Amino acid sequence: MPPSLALRMNHALPVEYRERLLRLGREVRFPPGTRLFEEGGHANRFWIIRDGTAALDMHVPGRRPPVIETLGVGDLVGWSWLYEPFVWQLGAEALTPLRAYEFDAVAVRLMCLNDPEFGRAVEHWVGRVLAHRLNAARARLVDLYGIYETKEVR
């Protein structure tokens, strides 16, 4: 399930807020195979993809981490930075050469606190991304591991 265009920053945030957010970003590059973050790690930054693709994956005990979703240009990589306890709920890896804007989570959270309207817009956007990713994770895990009918004693 690819992310909706409406979830991309260019569609989700008004121009004024996009520009303010982008002023905090710095351009970074990652070669294919680079791990951006690991599930369970401290979520202290996030990215908006400028070029390339990244995969979100999930730890499943005893199995190789399944790819939950593949992200591309304009997509938000990482949402755990906005919600306490600021711990990554998924992992992420560059699939292709990746160019992105990287943001310091503390700086963006402070900006959100200092400007409640900006904060509401960012929280609404990230919340919508979170809801989409949760649904994508559920759908992917059902695809991979299926729901099998069981006979239960009642």
Order of alpha helices (4+ residues) and beta strands (2+ residues): alpha-alpha-beta-beta-beta-beta-beta-beta-beta-beta-alpha-alpha
